[in-house]
Amino acid sequence: MISLRIRAALSAVALALLTATPAGAAPLPDSHLTLRVVATGTDAPVAAAELLCHPAGGSHPQAPSACGALDLAGGNFNQLKGRTGVFCNDLYAPVTATADGLWAGMPVHWQQTFANSCGLHTRTDPVFRF
């Protein structure tokens, strides 16, 4: 009986050693996205952020919330819930949002143009809120 416990313990230790991250090396993020917003027609950059998820980080000021929203959407930017009950004016100042990188190891190349920044934020909040 003791030998079985010792074997099980040794197996657990061996498995932990084989799967451990080397000292000083950080695990690579599961998802890494470059998010950009540009003024449509001028290509003048409005804003940009790096979003890392699993764990949340990068230069995005609301990384945990943005990662959570993308998790709920299954990484599909077209399925983001955004915000409801927000009224946007009819000012036409188009902006184009892009997302490039990896989500859960799968390539992402997404782009959509919105009538104005309010429309962008209403549809994609908090992912493009930076």
DSSP file (Angstrom, degrees, kcal/mol; ACC not computed):
  #  RESIDUE AA STRUCTURE BP1 BP2  ACC     N-H-->O    O-->H-N    N-H-->O    O-->H-N    TCO  KAPPA ALPHA  PHI   PSI    X-CA   Y-CA   Z-CA
    1    1 A M     >        0   0    0      0, 0.0     4,-1.6     0, 0.0     5,-0.1   0.000 360.0 360.0 360.0 -41.9    0.0    0.0    0.0
    2    2 A I  H  >  +     0   0    0      1,-0.2     4,-2.5     2,-0.2     5,-0.2   0.890 360.0  56.3 -65.9 -38.6    2.8    2.4    0.8
    3    3 A S  H  > S+     0   0    0      1,-0.2     4,-2.4     2,-0.2    -1,-0.2   0.859 105.0  52.4 -64.8 -33.4    4.6    1.7   -2.4
    4    4 A L  H  > S+     0   0    0      2,-0.2     4,-2.4     1,-0.2    -1,-0.2   0.901 110.3  48.1 -66.5 -40.1    1.5    2.7   -4.4
    5    5 A R  H  X S+     0   0    0     -4,-1.6     4,-2.5     2,-0.2    -2,-0.2   0.904 112.3  48.8 -65.8 -40.9    1.3    6.0   -2.5
    6    6 A I  H  X S+     0   0    0     -4,-2.5     4,-2.8     2,-0.2     5,-0.2   0.920 111.7  49.2 -65.7 -42.7    5.0    6.7   -3.1
    7    7 A R  H  X S+     0   0    0     -4,-2.4     4,-2.5     2,-0.2    -2,-0.2   0.919 111.7  48.9 -61.4 -43.5    4.6    5.8   -6.8
    8    8 A A  H  X S+     0   0    0     -4,-2.4     4,-2.1     2,-0.2    -2,-0.2   0.910 112.6  48.0 -63.4 -42.0    1.6    8.1   -7.1
    9    9 A A  H  X S+     0   0    0     -4,-2.5     4,-2.3     2,-0.2    -2,-0.2   0.919 112.5  48.4 -65.4 -43.4    3.4   10.9   -5.4
   10   10 A L  H  X S+     0   0    0     -4,-2.8     4,-2.6     1,-0.2    -2,-0.2   0.886 110.5  51.8 -64.3 -38.5    6.5   10.5   -7.6
   11   11 A S  H  X S+     0   0    0     -4,-2.5     4,-2.4    -5,-0.2    -1,-0.2   0.907 109.8  49.4 -63.6 -41.6    4.3   10.5  -10.7
   12   12 A A  H  X S+     0   0    0     -4,-2.1     4,-2.2     2,-0.2    -2,-0.2   0.903 112.1  47.7 -64.3 -41.8    2.7   13.7   -9.6
   13   13 A V  H  X S+     0   0    0     -4,-2.3     4,-2.3     2,-0.2    -2,-0.2   0.920 111.8  50.0 -65.7 -43.6    6.1   15.3   -8.9
   14   14 A A  H  X S+     0   0    0     -4,-2.6     4,-2.1     1,-0.2    -2,-0.2   0.910 111.1  49.1 -62.2 -42.4    7.4   14.2  -12.3
   15   15 A L  H  X S+     0   0    0     -4,-2.4     4,-1.8     1,-0.2    -1,-0.2   0.908 110.5  50.7 -63.5 -42.6    4.3   15.5  -14.1
   16   16 A A  H  X S+     0   0    0     -4,-2.2     4,-0.8     1,-0.2    -2,-0.2   0.895 111.1  48.8 -62.6 -40.5    4.7   18.9  -12.3
   17   17 A L  H  < S+     0   0    0     -4,-2.3     3,-0.3     1,-0.2    -1,-0.2   0.869 110.9  50.3 -68.0 -36.6    8.3   19.1  -13.3
   18   18 A L  H  < S+     0   0    0     -4,-2.1    -1,-0.2     1,-0.2    -2,-0.2   0.829 117.6  38.4 -70.9 -31.8    7.6   18.3  -16.9
   19   19 A T  H  < S+     0   0    0     -4,-1.8    -1,-0.2    -5,-0.2    -2,-0.2   0.432  90.1 115.6-100.4  -0.5    4.9   20.9  -17.3
   20   20 A A     <  -     0   0    0     -4,-0.8     3,-0.0    -3,-0.3    -3,-0.0  -0.372  69.6-116.0 -71.9 148.4    6.4   23.7  -15.2
   21   21 A T        -     0   0    0      1,-0.1     3,-0.1    -2,-0.1    -1,-0.1  -0.680  39.9-103.7 -79.6 134.0    7.4   27.0  -16.8
   22   22 A P    >   -     0   0    0      0, 0.0     3,-2.1     0, 0.0    -1,-0.1  -0.231  49.3 -84.6 -57.7 148.5   11.2   27.5  -16.6
   23   23 A A  T 3  S+     0   0    0      1,-0.3     3,-0.1    -3,-0.0    -3,-0.0  -0.282 115.1  13.6 -57.2 134.0   12.3   30.0  -14.0
   24   24 A G  T 3  S+     0   0    0      1,-0.2     2,-0.5    -3,-0.1    -1,-0.3   0.264 100.0 114.0  84.7 -11.5   12.1   33.6  -15.3
   25   25 A A    <   -     0   0    0     -3,-2.1    -1,-0.2    -4,-0.0    -4,-0.0  -0.810  57.3-145.3 -97.1 130.9   10.0   32.7  -18.3
   26   26 A A        -     0   0    0     -2,-0.5     2,-0.1    -3,-0.1    -3,-0.0  -0.715  25.1-108.6 -90.6 141.8    6.4   34.0  -18.4
   27   27 A P        -     0   0    0      0, 0.0    -1,-0.1     0, 0.0     3,-0.1  -0.428  39.9-107.7 -65.7 143.1    3.7   31.8  -20.0
   28   28 A L        -     0   0    0      1,-0.1     2,-0.1    -2,-0.1    -3,-0.0  -0.457  38.0-103.9 -71.1 142.8    2.6   33.2  -23.4
   29   29 A P        -     0   0    0      0, 0.0    25,-0.2     0, 0.0     3,-0.1  -0.384  16.5-135.7 -67.9 146.2   -0.8   34.8  -23.4
   30   30 A D  S    S+     0   0    0     24,-0.8    75,-1.2    23,-0.7     2,-0.4   0.801  92.1  28.8 -67.9 -31.4   -3.6   32.7  -24.9
   31   31 A S  E     +A   53   0A   0     22,-1.5    22,-2.2    72,-0.2     2,-0.4  -0.998  62.1 176.0-138.5 134.5   -4.9   35.8  -26.8
   32   32 A H  E     +AB  52 102A   0     70,-1.6    70,-2.7    -2,-0.4     2,-0.4  -0.958  11.2 176.9-141.5 117.4   -3.1   38.8  -28.0
   33   33 A L  E     -AB  51 101A   0     18,-2.8    18,-3.0    -2,-0.4     2,-0.6  -0.956  24.9-148.4-127.2 140.8   -4.8   41.5  -30.0
   34   34 A T  E     -AB  50 100A   0     66,-3.2    66,-1.9    -2,-0.4     2,-0.4  -0.947  23.8-164.6-102.2 118.5   -3.8   44.9  -31.5
   35   35 A L  E     +AB  49  99A   0     14,-3.1    14,-2.3    -2,-0.6     2,-0.3  -0.886  10.5 176.8-107.8 133.3   -6.9   47.2  -31.4
   36   36 A R  E     -AB  48  98A   0     62,-2.3    62,-2.5    -2,-0.4     2,-0.4  -0.978  18.7-164.4-136.9 149.1   -6.9   50.4  -33.5
   37   37 A V  E     +AB  47  97A   0     10,-2.6     9,-3.0    -2,-0.3    10,-1.8  -0.997  17.6 179.1-129.3 127.5   -9.4   53.1  -34.2
   38   38 A V  E     -AB  45  96A   0     58,-2.3    58,-2.8    -2,-0.4     2,-0.6  -0.941  37.7-105.8-127.5 150.9   -8.8   55.5  -37.2
   39   39 A A  E >>> -AB  44  95A   0      5,-2.7     4,-1.9    -2,-0.3     3,-1.4  -0.659  48.9-117.4 -72.3 116.7  -10.7   58.4  -38.6
   40   40 A T  T 345S+     0   0    0     54,-1.8    -1,-0.1    -2,-0.6     4,-0.0  -0.286  93.8  18.3 -62.0 137.2  -12.2   57.0  -41.8
   41   41 A G  T 345S+     0   0    0      1,-0.1    -1,-0.2    -3,-0.0    54,-0.1  -0.001 126.7  52.6  93.1 -28.5  -11.0   58.6  -45.0
   42   42 A T  T <45S-     0   0    0     -3,-1.4    -2,-0.2     2,-0.1    -1,-0.1   0.619  88.1-143.5-108.6 -19.2   -8.0   60.2  -43.4
   43   43 A D  T  <5 +     0   0    0     -4,-1.9    -3,-0.1     1,-0.2    -2,-0.0   0.685  44.6 156.4  57.3  19.5   -6.4   57.1  -41.8
   44   44 A A  E   < -A   39   0A   0     -5,-0.7    -5,-2.7     1,-0.1    -1,-0.2  -0.639  47.8-116.2 -73.9 123.9   -5.5   59.4  -38.9
   45   45 A P  E     +A   38   0A   0      0, 0.0    -7,-0.3     0, 0.0     3,-0.1  -0.387  34.2 177.9 -64.6 133.2   -5.1   57.3  -35.8
   46   46 A V  E     -     0   0A   0     -9,-3.0     2,-0.3     1,-0.4    -8,-0.2   0.806  65.5 -23.9 -97.4 -45.9   -7.5   58.1  -33.1
   47   47 A A  E     -A   37   0A   0    -10,-1.8   -10,-2.6     2,-0.0    -1,-0.4  -0.984  54.1-169.8-163.5 158.7   -6.4   55.5  -30.6
   48   48 A A  E     +A   36   0A   0     -2,-0.3     2,-0.3   -12,-0.2   -12,-0.2  -0.987   7.1 174.8-153.1 152.7   -4.7   52.1  -30.2
   49   49 A A  E     -A   35   0A   0    -14,-2.3   -14,-3.1    -2,-0.3     2,-0.5  -0.987  27.5-128.7-156.4 152.1   -4.2   49.5  -27.5
   50   50 A E  E     -A   34   0A   0     -2,-0.3    10,-1.7   -16,-0.2     9,-0.6  -0.907  25.6-162.0-100.7 131.2   -2.7   46.0  -27.0
   51   51 A L  E     -AC  33  58A   0    -18,-3.0   -18,-2.8    -2,-0.5     2,-0.4  -0.965   8.0-175.6-120.3 119.8   -5.1   43.6  -25.3
   52   52 A L  E   > -AC  32  57A   0      5,-2.1     5,-2.2    -2,-0.5     2,-0.4  -0.915   7.9-170.7-108.5 138.3   -3.8   40.4  -23.8
   53   53 A C  E   5 +A   31   0A   0    -22,-2.2   -22,-1.5    -2,-0.4   -23,-0.7  -0.963  53.5  58.3-130.5 149.6   -6.2   37.9  -22.3
   54   54 A H  T   5S+     0   0    0     -2,-0.4   -24,-0.8   -24,-0.2    -1,-0.2   0.954 131.6  22.9  68.5  55.7   -5.8   34.8  -20.2
   55   55 A P  T   5S-     0   0    0      0, 0.0   -24,-0.1     0, 0.0     2,-0.1   0.453 113.2-124.7 -91.5 160.6   -4.4   36.5  -18.2
   56   56 A A  T   5 +     0   0    0     -3,-0.2     2,-0.3    -2,-0.1    -3,-0.3  -0.414  56.9 104.1 -70.5 140.0   -5.7   40.0  -18.9
   57   57 A G  E   < +C   52   0A   0     -5,-2.2    -5,-2.1     6,-0.1     3,-0.4  -0.938  15.0 110.7 178.9-156.2   -3.2   42.7  -19.5
   58   58 A G  E    S-C   51   0A   0     -2,-0.3    -7,-0.2    -7,-0.2     5,-0.1  -0.511  88.8 -51.1  92.9-166.5   -1.5   44.8  -22.1
   59   59 A S  S    S+     0   0    0     -9,-0.6    -1,-0.2    -2,-0.2    -8,-0.2   0.498  96.9 116.9 -86.9  -3.7   -1.9   48.6  -22.6
   60   60 A H    >   -     0   0    0    -10,-1.7     3,-1.2    -3,-0.4    -8,-0.1  -0.503  61.4-145.4 -66.5 125.3   -5.7   48.4  -22.7
   61   61 A P  T 3  S+     0   0    0      0, 0.0    -1,-0.2     0, 0.0    69,-0.1   0.697  97.7  36.0 -69.1 -18.1   -7.0   50.4  -19.7
   62   62 A Q  T 3> S+     0   0    0     67,-0.2     4,-2.8    64,-0.2     3,-0.3  -0.256  74.6 147.2-124.9  45.0  -10.0   48.0  -19.1
   63   63 A A  H <>  +     0   0    0     -3,-1.2     4,-2.9     1,-0.2     5,-0.3   0.873  69.1  50.6 -54.0 -47.7   -8.3   44.7  -20.1
   64   64 A P  H  > S+     0   0    0      0, 0.0     4,-2.1     0, 0.0    -1,-0.2   0.923 115.4  43.4 -60.3 -41.4  -10.2   42.5  -17.6
   65   65 A S  H  > S+     0   0    0     -3,-0.3     4,-2.3     2,-0.2    -2,-0.2   0.910 114.7  49.6 -68.1 -41.7  -13.6   43.8  -18.8
   66   66 A A  H  X S+     0   0    0     -4,-2.8     4,-2.2    60,-0.2    -1,-0.2   0.914 112.0  47.9 -64.2 -42.8  -12.6   43.7  -22.5
   67   67 A C  H  X S+     0   0    0     -4,-2.9     4,-2.6    -5,-0.2    -1,-0.2   0.905 110.9  52.1 -63.4 -41.0  -11.4   40.1  -22.2
   68   68 A G  H  X S+     0   0    0     -4,-2.1     4,-2.3    -5,-0.3    -2,-0.2   0.902 108.8  49.7 -61.6 -41.6  -14.6   39.2  -20.4
   69   69 A A  H  X S+     0   0    0     -4,-2.3     4,-1.5     1,-0.2    -1,-0.2   0.905 112.8  46.9 -64.8 -40.9  -16.7   40.7  -23.1
   70   70 A L  H  <>S+     0   0    0     -4,-2.2     5,-3.2     2,-0.2     6,-0.3   0.867 109.3  54.4 -69.1 -35.6  -14.8   38.8  -25.8
   71   71 A D  H ><5S+     0   0    0     -4,-2.6     3,-1.4     1,-0.2    -2,-0.2   0.937 108.5  49.1 -60.1 -45.7  -15.0   35.6  -23.8
   72   72 A L  H 3<5S+     0   0    0     -4,-2.3    -1,-0.2     1,-0.3    -2,-0.2   0.828 112.3  48.7 -62.9 -31.5  -18.8   36.0  -23.7
   73   73 A A  T ><5S-     0   0    0     -4,-1.5     3,-1.6    -5,-0.2    -1,-0.3   0.384 113.6-118.5 -88.7   3.7  -18.8   36.6  -27.5
   74   74 A G  T < 5 -     0   0    0     -3,-1.4    -3,-0.2     1,-0.3    -2,-0.1   0.787  69.0 -61.2  64.6  26.3  -16.6   33.6  -28.1
   75   75 A G  T 3 <S+     0   0    0     -5,-3.2     2,-0.8     1,-0.2    -1,-0.3   0.499 106.1 131.7  78.7   2.9  -13.9   35.9  -29.5
   76   76 A N    X   -     0   0    0     -3,-1.6     3,-2.0    -6,-0.3    -1,-0.2  -0.806  45.2-161.3 -94.0 109.3  -16.4   37.0  -32.3
   77   77 A F  G >  S+     0   0    0     -2,-0.8     3,-1.1     1,-0.3    -1,-0.2   0.787  90.4  61.2 -61.1 -28.2  -16.3   40.8  -32.5
   78   78 A N  G 3  S+     0   0    0      1,-0.2    -1,-0.3    -5,-0.1    -2,-0.0   0.622 101.9  54.0 -73.2 -11.7  -19.6   40.7  -34.4
   79   79 A Q  G <  S+     0   0    0     -3,-2.0    -1,-0.2    -6,-0.2    -2,-0.2   0.322  75.7 130.5-104.0   6.2  -21.2   39.1  -31.3
   80   80 A L    <   -     0   0    0     -3,-1.1    45,-0.1    -4,-0.2   -10,-0.1  -0.343  52.8-145.0 -60.8 140.6  -20.1   41.7  -28.8
   81   81 A K        +     0   0    0    -12,-0.2    -1,-0.1     1,-0.2    43,-0.1   0.822  30.7 178.1 -78.4 -32.6  -23.1   42.9  -26.6
   82   82 A G        -     0   0    0     43,-0.5     2,-0.4    42,-0.2    41,-0.2  -0.275  43.3 -44.9  63.5-150.8  -21.9   46.5  -26.3
   83   83 A R        -     0   0    0     39,-3.1     2,-0.3    38,-0.2     3,-0.3  -0.907  51.5-152.1-117.6 145.8  -24.1   48.9  -24.3
   84   84 A T  S    S+     0   0    0     -2,-0.4     3,-0.1     1,-0.2    -2,-0.0  -0.770  72.1  35.9-111.6 161.4  -27.8   49.3  -24.5
   85   85 A G  S    S+     0   0    0     -2,-0.3     2,-0.5     1,-0.2    -1,-0.2   0.704  80.5 133.5  74.6  20.0  -30.0   52.3  -23.8
   86   86 A V        -     0   0    0     -3,-0.3     2,-0.5    36,-0.1    -1,-0.2  -0.896  45.3-149.2-106.6 130.9  -27.4   54.8  -25.2
   87   87 A F        -     0   0    0     -2,-0.5     2,-0.4    -3,-0.1    -3,-0.0  -0.872  12.1-165.2 -99.2 125.0  -28.6   57.5  -27.6
   88   88 A C        -     0   0    0     -2,-0.5    -2,-0.0     1,-0.1    28,-0.0  -0.878  19.6-121.2-107.6 142.1  -26.0   58.6  -30.2
   89   89 A N        -     0   0    0     -2,-0.4    30,-0.1     1,-0.1    29,-0.1  -0.187  25.1-110.6 -72.5 173.6  -26.4   61.8  -32.2
   90   90 A D        +     0   0    0      2,-0.1     2,-0.1    26,-0.0    -1,-0.1   0.265  66.5 138.8 -91.3  11.7  -26.5   61.8  -36.0
   91   91 A L        -     0   0    0      1,-0.1     2,-1.0     2,-0.1    -2,-0.0  -0.380  49.3-140.9 -58.8 125.4  -23.2   63.4  -36.5
   92   92 A Y        +     0   0    0     -2,-0.1    24,-0.2     1,-0.1    -1,-0.1  -0.797  49.7 135.8 -95.7 101.7  -21.4   61.7  -39.3
   93   93 A A        -     0   0    0     22,-2.2    24,-0.2    -2,-1.0   -53,-0.1  -0.626  45.3-149.9-139.9  73.2  -17.7   61.4  -38.3
   94   94 A P        -     0   0    0      0, 0.0   -54,-1.8     0, 0.0     2,-0.4  -0.100  15.6-173.2 -61.2 142.2  -16.9   57.9  -39.4
   95   95 A V  E     -BD  39 114A   0     19,-1.9    19,-3.0   -56,-0.3     2,-0.5  -0.968  13.8-144.0-129.0 147.2  -14.3   55.8  -37.6
   96   96 A T  E     -BD  38 113A   0    -58,-2.8   -58,-2.3    -2,-0.4     2,-0.4  -0.958  11.3-158.6-115.4 127.4  -13.0   52.4  -38.5
   97   97 A A  E     -BD  37 112A   0     15,-2.9    15,-2.2    -2,-0.5     2,-0.3  -0.853  11.2-174.4-103.8 138.3  -12.1   49.9  -35.8
   98   98 A T  E     -BD  36 111A   0    -62,-2.5   -62,-2.3    -2,-0.4     2,-0.4  -0.968  12.1-167.7-131.8 150.3   -9.7   47.0  -36.4
   99   99 A A  E     +BD  35 110A   0     11,-2.4    11,-2.8    -2,-0.3     2,-0.4  -0.989  13.8 172.1-135.8 126.1   -8.6   44.0  -34.4
  100  100 A D  E     +BD  34 109A   0    -66,-1.9   -66,-3.2    -2,-0.4     2,-0.4  -0.993  36.1  52.8-135.2 141.8   -5.6   41.9  -35.5
  101  101 A G  E    S-BD  33 108A   0      7,-1.9     7,-2.7    -2,-0.4     2,-0.4  -0.999  84.6 -35.9 144.7-138.6   -3.8   39.1  -33.7
  102  102 A L  E     -BD  32 107A   0    -70,-2.7   -70,-1.6    -2,-0.4     2,-0.4  -0.972  33.2-168.8-128.3 140.7   -4.8   35.8  -32.0
  103  103 A W  E >  S- D   0 106A   0      3,-2.8     3,-2.2    -2,-0.4   -72,-0.2  -0.976  85.8 -19.7-126.7 117.8   -7.8   34.8  -30.0
  104  104 A A  T 3  S-     0   0    0     -2,-0.4   -73,-0.2     1,-0.3    -1,-0.1   0.869 128.9 -53.4  52.1  39.5   -7.5   31.5  -28.2
  105  105 A G  T 3  S+     0   0    0    -75,-1.2    -1,-0.3     1,-0.2   -74,-0.1   0.390 116.1 115.4  81.9  -4.2   -4.7   30.6  -30.7
  106  106 A M  E <  S-D  103   0A   0     -3,-2.2    -3,-2.8     1,-0.1    -1,-0.2  -0.818  72.9-106.1-101.5 138.9   -6.9   31.4  -33.8
  107  107 A P  E     -D  102   0A   0      0, 0.0     2,-0.4     0, 0.0    -5,-0.2  -0.323  33.0-160.2 -63.0 141.4   -6.0   34.3  -36.1
  108  108 A V  E     +D  101   0A   0     -7,-2.7    -7,-1.9     2,-0.0     2,-0.3  -0.993  21.8 163.6-125.5 129.3   -8.2   37.4  -35.9
  109  109 A H  E     +D  100   0A   0     -2,-0.4     2,-0.4    -9,-0.2    -9,-0.2  -0.799  20.3 161.3-141.7  96.4   -8.5   40.0  -38.6
  110  110 A W  E     +D   99   0A   0    -11,-2.8   -11,-2.4    -2,-0.3     2,-0.3  -0.928  10.1 170.7-123.6 142.6  -11.6   42.1  -38.0
  111  111 A Q  E     +D   98   0A   0     -2,-0.4     2,-0.3   -13,-0.2   -13,-0.2  -0.980   1.2 166.7-150.8 137.6  -12.6   45.6  -39.3
  112  112 A Q  E     -D   97   0A   0    -15,-2.2   -15,-2.9    -2,-0.3     2,-0.4  -0.982  24.0-139.6-151.7 142.5  -15.8   47.6  -39.1
  113  113 A T  E     -D   96   0A   0     -2,-0.3     2,-0.3   -17,-0.2   -17,-0.2  -0.853  18.4-165.3-103.6 137.7  -16.7   51.2  -39.8
  114  114 A F  E     -D   95   0A   0    -19,-3.0   -19,-1.9    -2,-0.4   -74,-0.2  -0.871  31.3-118.3-120.3 152.7  -19.1   53.1  -37.6
  115  115 A A  S    S-     0   0    0     -2,-0.3   -22,-2.2   -21,-0.2     2,-0.3   0.814  91.6 -19.6 -60.9 -31.6  -20.9   56.4  -38.2
  116  116 A N  S  > S-     0   0    0    -24,-0.2     4,-1.9   -22,-0.1     3,-0.2  -0.961  76.7 -85.3-164.3 175.6  -19.1   58.0  -35.2
  117  117 A S  H  > S+     0   0    0     -2,-0.3     4,-2.7   -24,-0.2     5,-0.2   0.846 122.4  58.5 -62.4 -34.5  -17.2   57.2  -32.0
  118  118 A C  H  > S+     0   0    0      1,-0.2     4,-2.8     2,-0.2    -1,-0.2   0.934 106.2  48.5 -61.2 -44.9  -20.5   56.9  -30.1
  119  119 A G  H  > S+     0   0    0      1,-0.2     4,-2.0     2,-0.2    -1,-0.2   0.897 111.1  51.4 -61.0 -40.6  -21.7   54.2  -32.4
  120  120 A L  H  X S+     0   0    0     -4,-1.9     4,-2.1     1,-0.2     5,-0.2   0.953 113.8  42.7 -59.1 -51.1  -18.4   52.4  -32.0
  121  121 A H  H  X S+     0   0    0     -4,-2.7     4,-1.9     1,-0.2    -2,-0.2   0.870 112.2  53.5 -68.5 -36.3  -18.5   52.4  -28.3
  122  122 A T  H  < S+     0   0    0     -4,-2.8   -39,-3.1    -5,-0.2    -1,-0.2   0.902 116.6  38.5 -63.4 -39.8  -22.2   51.5  -28.1
  123  123 A R  H  < S+     0   0    0     -4,-2.0    -2,-0.2   -41,-0.2    -1,-0.2   0.787 130.3  25.2 -82.1 -28.9  -21.7   48.5  -30.2
  124  124 A T  H >< S+     0   0    0     -4,-2.1     3,-2.0    -5,-0.2     4,-0.4   0.437  85.6 175.0-120.3  -0.8  -18.3   47.2  -28.9
  125  125 A D  T 3<  +     0   0    0     -4,-1.9   -43,-0.5     1,-0.3   -44,-0.1  -0.217  65.0  12.6 -54.3 136.9  -18.0   48.5  -25.3
  126  126 A P  T >  S+     0   0    0      0, 0.0     3,-1.5     0, 0.0    -1,-0.3  -0.947 117.0  68.0 -97.1   9.3  -15.7   47.9  -23.5
  127  127 A V  T <  S+     0   0    0     -3,-2.0    -2,-0.2     1,-0.3   -65,-0.1   0.900 112.7  31.4 -61.3 -43.5  -13.4   46.3  -26.1
  128  128 A F  T 3  S+     0   0    0     -4,-0.4     2,-1.3    -8,-0.2    -1,-0.3   0.075  88.1 115.6-102.2  24.7  -12.7   49.6  -27.9
  129  129 A R    <         0   0    0     -3,-1.5   -67,-0.2    -5,-0.2   -63,-0.1  -0.715 360.0 360.0 -94.2  85.6  -13.0   51.8  -24.9
  130  130 A F              0   0    0     -2,-1.3    -1,-0.2   -69,-0.1   -82,-0.2   0.280 360.0 360.0-148.8 360.0   -9.4   53.2  -24.7
